[in-house]
Amino acid sequence: MQTEDAGTYFPSVKRDPSQYLQPCSDSVKTWLRTMKNAGKVLLLITSSHSDYCRLVCEHILGKDFEELFDVIITNALKPGFFSLVPQQRPFRTLVNDVEESEGLPSLDKPGWYSQGNWPHLHELLKTMTGKQEPTVVYFGDSMRSDMFPASSFAKWETVMIVEEMEGEGVPTSDAAMSNKAQVEPLEKKGKFEQQGMKSPSAASNQWGSYFVDVHRSGGGDEESQKLTWCCHCIHKYSTMAIPSVEHIADLPLDYKFPRFSPDKPCTNGYYPRPPDSLLKRCESL
């Protein structure tokens, strides 16, 4: 936990959050407020402890970040949050960032909780929305902790954030570019290039594309292109994929997005467009 100042990571982040964290763009904050004002129930579910969650969210969303969400769940211990039954992982209340020892028999009202399970959350959402089967759209960047369990156990709609799309031709959104220019000090610009490093989203020289593998025949003359395991998982367990939330934050709330589907081309479901390697693969088929 952050309060323990254990190791080197948490003390370093706590001393200087701006060295490690970039504030969200105004468009993302406006997007969240717009959804809240439109009557949507907003959830924040993280496996981080409450103290670290507060540190990060205050820096990237602002001191009033709690007002943006109806329910905040920390120390969710995903993927167990989705896969375990309520008796195995009950919700717990927090007092000064310390979990109460007794688990809750159910989730009765919005608020900030620790640990928990999706069936009890589902019951709360039914009460809050007045719908027997409320639709949940869940954003995450981990296949193991977010996409697979949320789609497989909770049957939620899932949006995977895949920054590797920007390493394969998908342009950075205007909102993200503008925000980066505002918050990144001049001395940090181009830091990856200056240190001989590539951007984290750039395709690997050693491993190649994140989405497509190139296979050569025994003689080495003919090439065939196959989807990587990661790419297969994105199509199977995600409703759609985006490089960052900024890419959709300025769109109307009723915007219709393409979805991944077994009976549609594998390029369907990427917004604002598929990565280059998938487009080239489709052209060669």
C-alpha positions in Angstrom: 0.0 0.0 0.0 1.1 3.6 -0.6 0.7 4.6 3.0 3.4 2.1 4.0 6.0 3.7 1.8 7.3 0.3 1.0 9.8 -0.3 -1.8 10.8 2.4 -4.2 7.8 2.8 -6.5 5.1 4.2 -4.1 7.4 6.7 -2.3 8.6 8.0 -5.6 5.2 8.5 -7.1 3.9 10.1 -3.9 6.8 12.5 -3.8 6.4 13.7 -7.4 3.2 12.4 -9.1 3.8 14.6 -12.2 7.0 12.6 -12.9 4.9 9.5 -13.6 1.3 10.6 -14.2 -0.3 12.8 -16.9 -3.5 14.6 -16.2 -6.5 13.7 -18.3 -7.6 16.1 -21.0 -10.5 18.4 -20.4 -12.4 16.5 -23.0 -12.3 13.3 -21.0 -13.4 15.1 -17.8 -16.2 16.7 -19.7 -17.2 13.3 -21.2 -17.5 11.8 -17.7 -19.6 14.7 -16.4 -21.8 14.6 -19.5 -22.5 10.9 -18.9 -23.2 11.5 -15.3 -25.6 14.4 -16.1 -27.3 12.2 -18.7 -28.3 9.8 -15.9 -25.6 7.1 -16.6 -24.2 5.3 -13.5 -20.5 5.7 -13.5 -18.2 3.0 -11.9 -14.5 3.1 -11.1 -13.1 -0.4 -10.5 -9.4 -0.8 -9.7 -7.2 -3.4 -8.1 -5.2 -0.6 -6.5 -5.7 0.2 -2.9 -7.8 3.2 -1.9 -4.9 5.4 -0.9 -3.0 4.9 -4.2 -6.2 5.3 -6.2 -6.9 8.6 -4.5 -3.3 9.8 -5.2 -3.6 8.9 -8.9 -7.1 10.1 -9.5 -6.6 13.5 -7.8 -3.6 14.1 -10.1 -5.2 12.9 -13.3 -8.9 13.9 -12.8 -8.7 16.6 -10.1 -9.4 16.9 -6.4 -13.2 16.5 -7.0 -12.8 13.2 -8.9 -15.1 11.4 -6.4 -18.0 13.5 -7.7 -17.6 11.9 -11.2 -18.4 8.4 -10.0 -21.4 6.8 -8.3 -19.5 3.8 -7.2 -15.8 3.5 -6.6 -14.3 0.0 -5.9 -10.7 -0.3 -4.9 -8.6 -3.4 -4.1 -11.0 -5.2 -6.4 -8.4 -8.0 -6.9 -9.4 -8.6 -10.5 -10.0 -11.0 -12.1 -11.4 -12.5 -8.9 -13.9 -9.7 -8.7 -15.6 -11.3 -11.7 -14.9 -15.0 -11.2 -15.5 -15.5 -7.5 -18.9 -15.8 -5.8 -20.0 -13.3 -3.2 -19.2 -15.5 -0.3 -15.6 -15.8 -1.4 -15.1 -12.1 -2.0 -17.6 -9.8 -0.2 -17.6 -6.1 -0.4 -16.0 -4.2 2.6 -16.4 -0.7 3.8 -13.4 1.6 4.4 -12.5 3.7 7.4 -9.5 6.0 6.8 -8.4 3.6 3.9 -8.5 0.6 6.2 -10.9 -2.2 5.3 -13.5 -3.2 7.9 -13.0 -6.8 8.9 -16.7 -7.8 8.3 -17.8 -8.4 4.8 -21.1 -6.9 3.6 -24.0 -9.3 2.9 -25.0 -7.1 0.0 -24.4 -3.8 -1.7 -27.3 -1.4 -0.8 -26.2 2.0 -1.9 -23.6 3.9 -4.0 -20.3 4.8 -2.4 -16.7 3.8 -2.0 -16.0 0.1 -1.3 -13.2 -2.4 -1.2 -12.8 -5.9 -2.7 -16.3 -7.2 -3.7 -17.8 -9.2 -6.6 -19.8 -8.4 -9.7 -23.1 -10.2 -8.7 -23.6 -7.9 -5.7 -22.7 -4.9 -7.9 -25.1 -6.1 -10.5 -27.9 -6.1 -7.9 -27.1 -2.6 -6.9 -27.1 -1.5 -10.6 -30.5 -3.0 -11.0 -31.8 -0.9 -8.2 -30.0 2.3 -9.3 -31.2 2.0 -13.0 -34.6 0.5 -12.4 -33.7 -2.1 -15.1 -33.7 -5.9 -14.6 -30.8 -6.3 -17.0 -28.8 -3.1 -17.0 -26.2 -2.8 -19.7 -22.7 -2.1 -18.5 -19.9 -0.9 -20.8 -16.6 -1.6 -19.2 -13.3 0.0 -20.2 -9.9 -1.6 -19.4 -6.4 -2.2 -20.7 -5.7 -5.8 -19.5 -6.9 -8.9 -21.1 -6.4 -11.0 -18.0 -7.9 -8.6 -15.4 -10.5 -6.7 -17.5 -11.6 -8.0 -20.9 -11.7 -11.8 -20.4 -13.4 -11.9 -17.0 -15.8 -9.0 -17.5 -17.1 -10.5 -20.8 -17.0 -14.1 -19.7 -18.5 -13.9 -16.2 -20.4 -10.6 -16.0 -21.4 -10.6 -19.8 -20.6 -6.9 -19.9 -19.8 -5.0 -23.0 -16.1 -4.4 -23.1 -13.9 -1.7 -24.6 -10.2 -2.5 -24.7 -7.7 0.3 -24.7 -4.9 -0.8 -27.0 -2.2 1.8 -27.2 -0.3 -0.3 -29.7 -2.9 0.9 -32.3 -1.0 4.2 -32.3 2.2 2.4 -33.1 0.6 1.1 -36.3 -0.8 4.1 -38.1 -3.7 5.2 -35.9 -3.1 8.9 -35.4 -3.1 10.4 -31.9 -6.4 12.2 -31.2 -6.4 16.0 -31.3 -7.5 16.1 -27.7 -4.5 13.9 -26.6 -2.1 16.0 -28.6 -3.4 19.3 -27.2 -3.3 17.9 -23.7 0.2 16.6 -24.1 1.4 20.0 -25.3 -0.1 21.6 -22.2 1.1 19.3 -19.5 4.5 18.0 -20.8 7.4 20.2 -19.9 9.6 21.3 -22.8 12.6 19.3 -21.5 10.6 16.1 -21.6 9.5 16.4 -25.2 11.1 13.7 -27.4 12.6 12.0 -24.3 12.2 8.6 -25.9 14.1 9.5 -29.0 16.8 11.4 -27.1 17.5 8.3 -25.0 17.6 6.0 -28.0 14.2 4.6 -27.0 11.0 4.1 -28.9 7.6 5.2 -27.9 5.9 2.6 -25.7 3.2 2.1 -28.4 5.7 1.6 -31.3 6.0 -1.8 -33.0 8.8 -3.9 -31.7 11.8 -4.5 -34.0 12.3 -7.9 -32.4 8.7 -9.2 -32.2 7.1 -7.3 -35.0 3.4 -6.3 -35.0 1.2 -6.8 -31.9 -1.6 -7.8 -34.2 -0.2 -9.9 -37.1 2.6 -12.5 -37.3 4.4 -13.1 -40.5 5.2 -16.8 -41.1 7.6 -18.1 -43.8 7.4 -21.4 -45.5 10.1 -24.0 -45.1 12.0 -22.7 -48.1 11.6 -19.2 -46.8 10.2 -17.8 -50.1 6.5 -17.6 -49.3 5.0 -15.6 -46.5 1.7 -16.0 -44.7 0.2 -13.6 -42.2 -1.7 -14.8 -39.2 -3.4 -13.0 -36.3 -1.4 -13.1 -33.1 -2.9 -14.7 -30.0 -3.3 -11.2 -28.5 -5.2 -10.0 -31.5 -7.5 -13.1 -31.4 -8.3 -12.4 -27.8 -9.1 -8.7 -28.5 -11.7 -9.8 -31.2 -13.1 -12.5 -28.9 -13.4 -10.8 -25.6 -13.8 -7.2 -26.5 -16.8 -5.4 -28.0 -14.5 -2.8 -29.6 -10.9 -1.5 -29.2 -9.6 2.1 -29.1 -6.1 3.5 -28.6 -7.2 5.9 -25.8 -10.3 7.3 -24.3 -9.5 10.7 -25.9 -10.4 9.2 -29.3 -14.1 8.9 -28.3 -14.5 11.6 -25.6 -15.8 14.3 -28.0 -18.3 12.0 -29.7 -22.1 12.2 -29.0 -23.2 9.7 -26.3 -25.5 8.0 -28.9 -22.7 7.5 -31.4 -23.0 4.1 -33.1 -19.6 2.2 -33.0 -18.7 -0.9 -35.1 -18.4 -4.1 -33.1 -16.2 -7.1 -33.3 -18.3 -10.0 -34.7 -17.4 -13.5 -36.0 -19.4 -12.9 -39.2 -17.7 -9.6 -40.0 -14.1 -8.7 -41.1 -11.6 -8.8 -38.2 -11.0 -5.1 -38.9 -14.5 -4.3 -37.6 -14.5 -3.1 -34.0 -11.4 -0.9 -34.1 -12.0 2.9 -33.7 -11.1 5.3 -35.2 -9.6 2.8 -37.7 -7.8 -0.6 -37.7 -4.0 -0.8 -37.3 -1.9 -0.9 -40.4 -0.9 -4.5 -40.1 -4.5 -5.7 -40.1 -5.4 -3.5 -43.1 -2.4 -4.9 -45.1 -3.4 -8.4 -44.1 -6.9 -7.9 -45.4 -5.5 -6.5 -48.7 -3.3 -9.6 -49.2 -6.1 -12.1 -48.6 
